[in-house]
Amino acid sequence: MLKKLGDALKKAQDKIANAIFLDKNLVDSIVRELQRALIEADVDIMLVKQLSDKIKKAAFDERIKEIEKKEHLIKILHDELIFILGESKELKLLEKKQTKIMLLGLYGAGKTTTIAKLGNYFQKRGKKVALVGLDVHRPAAKEQLMQLAEKNNLKAFVDLKETNALKTYKKFKKDLEKFDLVLIDTAGRHTLDKELIKEIKELGKEISPTETILIMPADVGQAAKKQAKEFQDALKISGVIITRMDSSAKAGGALTACAETKAPVYFITTGEKINDLEDFEPERFLSRLLGMGDLETLIEKIKLVTDEKKQNKLQKKLEQGKLSLEDVIDQVKAMNSMGGFDKLKGLIPGMNAAKIPEGKLDAQEEKVKKWEHIIKSMTPEEKENPGILQKQTSRISRVAKGAGVHTSDVRSLLKQYDMLQGFIKDSSEMDMSEGMSQKQMQRMMKKFGKKKMMRFK
């Protein structure tokens, strides 16, 4: 996500921090690199100039001591980037009343897939959610919404025959009263024309939505400012969701357009999977761009894919020092539904900066997928007690054949499992109330060092 911009920002920050003296040549060099990166990311040129002028002014301000100047410049860079990204605002549902959210956007923005992601997001948080298909113009839009709802256990209200959006809503109005949250998918056009404005205004008058949210793709470029302003002027949008943040090296246009039109970004979407939806928080977003990770978003992602009962059961097993291969595969599935190793590494502090050879994360992910097939080929008894496999070569051969892998792959999984089991057992034996003794720490580190569990080979 915005890798070039992130690299340029980190480079600028490092240059400032490592400089002995901030002379004119160095400052001009930093500013030029920032300007190039920001413009390539589609950030509005006037905002780029504003940032450049502030950095230059601070660098040559004689009132600031030289020893404090570097910290001052880094703070200006940080503050101005936060200003460019806009203020954070959380999408909150009404407490004791029904919340109705209308989603707007042009063709191809991703309204229908986003409505399913939003529905899943709030359903996971205990809300009773309904999706309503009012895009009566785009071919297969209603069918797409129905399929997404069925696949993700969401309730959808769609009339496949009706061609009038207002009539469709009125038909389901009574049925929708029992839901906490109603998410409404509306029609799009190639441009915001009079017909589209008229239809949405009529729907808005009938529905009285709590929120009117614009769906805008990250790769819209410099047209983002015009699009956001037109929607804001015509339909008074209350917020924005930016889609396709995973596929674009830009996105600056969409982000800065929202900040300029005073329309807060509620969420960003980072992929095609149902859980690829993130709260947009400028501070956390910038932290990720600068390679500092974003643990809060990682925790949110884990909550989104985690079954609370299963996790409580897993916690008890961990405390007892016993983990089955079935538990391992549940964690693998959760990891995959969050986008895999490559997507998650940007959320872990220091992980992006780690010098992991190109392709190693993909190779590790492929290895985990292979392990998943192996575990599926085992009997319930073997999954619960993998030790019996190591005692019988015939069992290993049978599992390998069923999974379509070599017997060495099965042995590799069992070896990794033994390492993990040993590590968990050591942890569970410690008196947590008194903390870890020096001997226990040494024993664990020695064992961990020898095993190098899950290392990248």
N, C-alpha and C positions, 0 to 999 in steps of 0.2 A: 504494500500500500504506500503510494507516494515515495517510493524508495529513493529516487534521485533528489527530491527535496529534502528528505530526511538526512541523506548523506551530506548534502551541501550545508545544512544547518549544523550538523555535528562538526563538520570541518571548520566552519566559521567560528563556532564556539571554542574549539580546540586551539585555533590560531590566536584568538583573543587571550585565552587562558595561559598559553605557553609563551606569549610575546614578552620580551624583556622591556622593550619600549614600543609604544604605539605611535609610530611615525606615520606621515601622510601616505607613503607608498603602501604600507601594510594595510592601513584602513581602507584606502581606495581599492586594493586587491580584494579584501573581505567583502566590501560593498558590491563590487562588480559580480563576484561569484553568487552572492545572495540574490542580486537582481536577476541574473540569468536563470537561477533555479526557480525563483518565484514566478517569473514570467512564463517559463516552460510549464509550470504547474497551473497556468491559467489564472493566477492571482491578478486582480485588476491593477493596471499600471500606475494609477494614482496612489493606490495603497502601497505599492512597491516604492514609489518615490518618497512617500511620507516616512516609511521605515528607514530608507537610505539617509534622508536628511537628518533624522533624529540621531542615528548612529554617528554620523559625521560631526554633528553639533556637540554631542557628548564627548567624542574622542578628542576634540580640540578645545574643550572648555577648560580654561586655565584655573578656574576656581576649584576644580576637582583635583585632589592629590593624585600623583602618578600611581601610587600603590593601590589606590581605591578605584582607579579608572577602569581597570579590567573588569572588576566585579560589577561596576556601574553599567558598562557596555553590555555585559551578558544579561543583566537584569532588563535593560531596555529592549534587547533582542527578544527575550522571553515575553515581556509585557506586550510588546507590539504584535508579536505573533498571536498571542491570546486575543488581543483586540481584533486582529484580522479574522480569526476563527469565530468570533462572536461570543455572546454570553451563553452560559448553559441554562437550560430550563427543562425540568422533568415533566413528562406527560403523566399527569395525575388523574385518576378516575374519581368521579363523584362518590362520596361516602354512602349516602342512603338513597340516592336517586340513580336512575339509569343513565349511563354515559353513551352518547351516540357520536361516532366519529365518521365523517365523510372523507374519503380519499379522492383527491383530484390529481390530474396529470395528463400530459400529452401521450400519444401513441408510443409504445416501447419503453416507457419510463419504469415499468415493473409494478404497476398498481396491484394486479391480481395476486402475484406471488407475495408481495409485501403484506397484503391484507391477511393472508394465511399465516405469515410469520408473526404478525401482530396478534392474531387470534391465539396462536400457540403460546406466545410470550405471556399473555395475560391469563390464559387458561391454566398454565403452569403455576400461576400465582393465586389460584383458587377462585378465579372469576368465571361466571357462567357466560359464555361468549356465543354470539350469533353472527354469521357472515351473510350479507345480503348482496345479491348480484344484480346491479342496476345498469351494467354496461350492456345495453340492448343493441349496439351497433357493430361492435367488433365480432367477426365470426369466431365461434367456439369460445368466447370469453366466459359464458355461463358454464359450459361444460368443464372448462379449466378450473373454475372456482369450485365446482362440485367435486372434481377429482382430488384437488388439494385438500378440501375439507374431509372427504372420506379417508384419504391416506393418513391424515393427522388427527383423526377422531374429533373433528370440529363439526358444528351444526351449521349447515348452509341453507338459505332460503332463496330458491331460484325458480323462475317460471320460464321454461324453455320455449314456450310458444308466444308469450306476450312481447310486443315490440315497443311498448310505451313504458318508460322507466317509472313515471309517476304512478301509473296504474299498478305496476308490479309492487311498489312499496305499500300502497294502500291495501292491496290484497293480503299482505303479510303483517300489517300493522298490529293487529290484535295478538297474533302469535308471538311477536317480538317483545311483548310487555313483560314476560317472565325472565328476561335475560338482564344480567348486570351491565353487559357491554354489547353494543350493536355496531359492527364495522361495515360500512357501506362502500361497495365498489362502484364507481361511476364511469361513464364513457370518456374516451379520450379523442383527440383529433391530432392532425399534424401541426396545427396552429390553434391558438386560443381564439376561435372565430365567434361571431355573434350567436350562432345556433347553440354552440356548446355553452356559452355564458348563460343564455336564456334557459336551457335545460337544467343547468346546475342551480341557477337562482330559483327556479320553480321547485326543485327538489329541496333546496335549503329552506324555503318558506314552509313547505309541508313537514319536513323532518325536524327542523330547529336543532341542528347538530350542536353538541357541546364543543366539539373541535372540528375545524376544517383544515385538513393536512394536505400539503402539496407533496407529491412524489416526484423527485428530480434525479435523473441519472448523473453519476459523477463525471462522466465523459462528455457532458453537454458543452463544455468549453466556455468561451466568452459570451455565448448566447444566454448563459445562466442568469446574468443580471437583468436582461430584458424580460426573460421568461418569468422570473420571480416577481419583478415589478408589475407586470401585466396581470398575473394571478392575484397579487396583493391588492392592486387597485380595483379590479373587477369583482373579486369574490371575498376579499378580507380573510385571507388565510391566517390561521393561528399558529402554524408551525410547519416544519419540513422534515421529510425523511429522504436521505440521499442514498440511492441504490448504486450497485455495481462498484463499490469502493475497492473490490478485489481485482477488478479487471483494468483499472485505469491508473496510469502513472501521473495523472493530473489531479482532478478533483478540486483544485484551488478555486476554479471559477464558481462551482456550485457552493462551496463553503463561504467564500467571501460575498457572493451575491446575497446569501441568506443574512449575513451579518449586516450588510448595507440596507437591506429592506426591513430590518428589524424583525425578521421572521426566524425564530429560534429553530435550530436543528434538534429534533427530539431523538432520532435514531439514525444509524447508518447500517446498510446491509453489506456483508462481506463475502457473499457466496450464494449458491443456489439451494443449499440445505435449509431445512425449516428453522434450525437454530442459529443461522447466520445473520442475527440481528443484534446490534449493540446499542446501548445508551450512548448518546454523544455527549461527552464531557470534554471541553477544550483542553483543560489542564492535563487530563489523562491521555488525550489524543496527541498532544505535543510531546508528552513524556515518551510515548511510543516512537514518534518521529525521531526523537533524539537518541533512541536506542536504550532508554532507561526502563523499558518494560511497562506493563500496566496490570498489576496484580488484581485490582478491583474488577476489571473486565473479565479476567480469567476466572475469578470466583463466581461472577454472574453467569458465565458460560457453563461452569460446572453445575451450578444450581439448576440451570435450564435443562440439562440432560440427565440429571440425577434423580432417581427414585428414592425418596427419603427413607422408606421402609427398608429397601435393599441396603442403603448406606449404613443404617443403624445395625443391621444384621452383620454387615461386613466389619463394622467397627468392633463388634463383640468378638468376631473371629480373630481380628488383629490383636485384640487384648489377650486372647487365649494363645496366641502364637501359632494359629492354624489357618491356612488359606488353601482353598481348593482351586483346581484349574478352572472350574466353572466360574469362580469369583474373578479369576484373571481375565476370562473372556468377556465378562460383563464390563470390566474396566476398559478393555480394548474397544468394545462397541461404543462406550461413552466417549472415548478419545476420538474415534473415527467420526462420530456425529458432531464433534466440535471442530472438525476440519482437519484433524491429523496433526502430526508434529510440526509441519512447516508453518501452518497458520498460527499455532500456539506459541511458537518460539519468540515471536515479536512481543508477546505479553509477559514473558519471563525476564526479569531484570538481568542484563548481562548476556542473555542468550544470543541476541543478534550480533553482539560484538565478539562472541566466541568464534575461534577460527576452526569451524567445522568444515572439512573439505566438501566441495560441491558434490551434490548427489548422495551424501552420506545419510542425510535425514530421510530421503526417499527410499534408500536401501533399507534403513532401519524399519520404515513403515511397511515395506514389502515383506520383511522378515516377520513382522507382527501379524500380517495378513495370512502368511503361511502357517503360523502357529495357531491362528483361529481355525483353519481347516483341520489341523491335526487334532485339536481339542474336540471338534465336532465329530471326529471319527472314533472317539473313545466311548467306552461304556460308562454309565453313571458311577459305577464303583471305581473305575480308573480315574475319572475326573476328581472324585472326592479323595482318593488315596493313590496318587501317582507312583508311590513307591513300589507297588506290585508290578508295574511295567518293567522296572529295572531288574526285577528278579526273573522275568520270563522274556527271553528274546523273541519267542513266537508272538507274544502280544505286541511288541514293538513293530515287528514285521507286518502284522495285521493292520495296525493303526496307520503305518506308513503307506501301505497299499490303498487303504480306504481314503486317505487324504491326497493320494497322488504325489507323494514326496519320497525322498530317500530316508532310510532308517537313521542316517546321521542327523537329519533335521529334527526327528523326534527326540533323539538323544540330546541335541542342543537345547531344545525346549525344556527337557527334564533337568538339565544341568542348571539352566537359568532359574528354574523353579526352586531347585534345592538351595541355590544361593539366596534367593529372596526369602525362602522359608527360614533359613538359618539367621538371616539378618533380623527378621521379625521376631524369631524366638529369643534372640539376644536382647532385643528391645523390651519384650514382654516380661523377661526375668528381672528387669531392673526395678528397684524400689523408687517409683516415680515421686513419692511424697518427699523423699530425701534427696532426689536428684541422682545423677550418674556419678559413681565413684571414679577416681583416676584410673584404677585397674580395669574397671568395666569399659571406660572410654578407650583405653589402650587396646583392649581385647577386640572391641568392635572395629576400631580403625585398622587394626592389623588384618582382621578378617575381611573388612570391606576393601582394603588395599589389595589383598591377594586376589579377591574375586573380581574386582572391577566390574561390578554388575551393570549390565546393559551398556557397556562401553561401545564406542564406535570403532569397529575394526576395519 
